[in-house]
Amino acid sequence: MENKDLLDDVRRKAEVWLGDGYDAETRKEVEALLADEDSSNLVEAFYRDLEFGTGGLRGIMGVGTNRMNRYTVGAATQGLANYLKREFKHLKQIKVVVGYDCRNNSREFALTAAGVFSANGIKVYLFDELRPTPEISYAIRHLGCQSGIILTASHNPKEYNGYKAYWDDGAQMIAPHDKNTIAEVNKIRTVEEIRFRPVQRLIETIGQEIDRRYIGELQSISLSPDIIARHRDIPIVYTPIHGTGVRLIPAALRSYGFTNIINVPEQDVVSGDFPTVQSPNPEEPSAMAMALEKARRTGAELVLASDPDADRMGAAVKNPDGEWTLLTGNQTAILMTYYLITRRRDLGLLTGKEYVVKTIVTTETLRAIAESYNVGFYDVYTGFKWIAAIIRRNEGKKEYIGGGEESYGYLCEDFVRDKDAVSACCIMAEITAWAKDQGITMYELLNRIYVEYGYSREAGISVVRQGKSGAEEIEAMMKSFRASPPSELGGSKVTLALDYASLKGHSLSDGEEFTLNMPTTSNVLQYHTDDGAKISIRPSGTEPKIKFYIEAHEPVASPAAIPAADAAATARIARIRASLGI
């Protein structure tokens, strides 16, 4: 489409928003966009419809079809309601849970969604205040609901909000429900089709009783209550980074028996503006800075953080020099997986039916740990809905004991079906007590694991490309990699090339081609090299960027050899980055 045609199309779409179906404030903002000589903001707001993807919505807040606002939220909810009424027409009463996080407009959007659901005859359990994403998943299962949503943009910048949709098992939707819901949402073409007027008798407020039951069930996954009792006063700094973990995570830690929880008061302030950080993401070192400073002043032994909707956890531990080291998501997953398996072995709880799950871009060290104990292992696509799908498939047959992904998400229980920073914080504190009971630190425990399974270093590189032109550039990058796949990366020969979009694998060493055993396709490319490196490339499904994951391995004979192994792995990753042009 030429620029003039695009602008004409955008103006036509914007002028629809001047109709009586839209509130006065919205019409005023659209009028201002239309009157602005610089049409770039108008184009960004209306050049496309905000896509309801397999996980829901996520976008910048504001007026327009490509923005998060009460009308795009209303359309998404109306489409979901239509599908629920079709899929569960045999039920006398369809029920959903609605929750929200700390972001600006999250409560307003939640009220909008609750109103639309109720206007469609659907019973709504609406949380009284902000709650963690995993508690929404828990509540769906506990209350016997058919679906649920939470208004959150996870760890995105403050300009964003989002809408996560869940199915009756408490997991984000997969086939066929994801595609069917998307189809219903896409059928909503006018604001008149959205039933905004709430039916108050169908909206029930929930809160503390669900908190109590959720925390009570989290206590049931503890493997070392006796050890915690011996080390209950371990000083633990925790920050919610202005988000939903502010009450539940300290409460859950105390329910486990930990008594010395140290707050970061400035970051206990609930705010969608995230005033003390540039990004509310525990993956970002700057987001952890205040917690680390508090730890230095208080002599803490562990630092924990959760993102705004408390599904991702960040952690830091002390090295032998007393300096704080931020753990990567992969390192946290290594510690979690190792503990959950070895502690069960020590307690005589391994029966041969246990299994763990990781995503295809997460460290291969998890596979090595599981296989060394004959614990079942699954590799799935990025996104916890795929981990949840494995749990659902194995229900009643095998025992799930943990699953994680490199992006700071881990799940230690099966009564929640999304990543859970509440349980992850509790188990991370428990591992700290377990290590201390053996006379070692968390840092030393991680190094022991590296000596046993080999040192691994991972790097995640995100190339951000904003707006329409950015989306086109990301698409072109993926096409280029597919058209010209590398035969070597960083001086190492590529031995295996996997394309999850076509479900085709190619062994470059012997020319064999094979089909990948995955439930559906995904826009991911992956390469393995002859020296054990793994390189994955995928566009983000929720943010305007393309992501590169690079993993390098080095054998180590003792903890003293780890610095040299780290230097070698780091150098190899740098060479691979140069080959990729990033």
Secondary structure, 3 states (H helix, E strand, C coil): CCHHHHHHHHHHHHHHCCCCCCCHHHHHHHHHHHHCCCCHHHHHHHCCCCCCECCEEEEEECCCCCCECHHHHHHHHHHHHHHHHHHCCCCCCCEEEEEECCCCCHHHHHHHHHHHHHHCCCEEEEECCCCCHHHHHHHHHHCCCCEEEEECCCCCCCCEEEEEEECCCCCECCCCHHHHHHHHHHHCCCHHHCCCCCCHHHEEEECHHHHHHHHHHHHCCCCCHHHHHHCCCCCEEEECCCCCHHHHHHHHHHHHCCCCEEECHHHHCCCCCCCCCCCCCCCCHHHHHHHHHHHHHHCCCEEEEECCCCCEEEEEEECCCCCEEECCHHHHHHHHHHHHHHHHHHCCCCCCCEEEEEECCCCCHHHHHHHHCCCEEEEECCCHHHHHHHHHHHCCCCEEEEEEECCCEEECCCCCCCCCHHHHHHHHHHHHHHHHHCCCCHHHHHHHHHHHHCEEEEEEEEEECCHHHHHHHHHHHHHHHHHCCCCEECCEEEEEEEECCCCEEEECCCCCEEECCCCCCCCCEEEEECCCCEEEEEECCCCCEEEEEEEEEECCCCHHHHHHHHHHHHHHHHHHHHHHCC
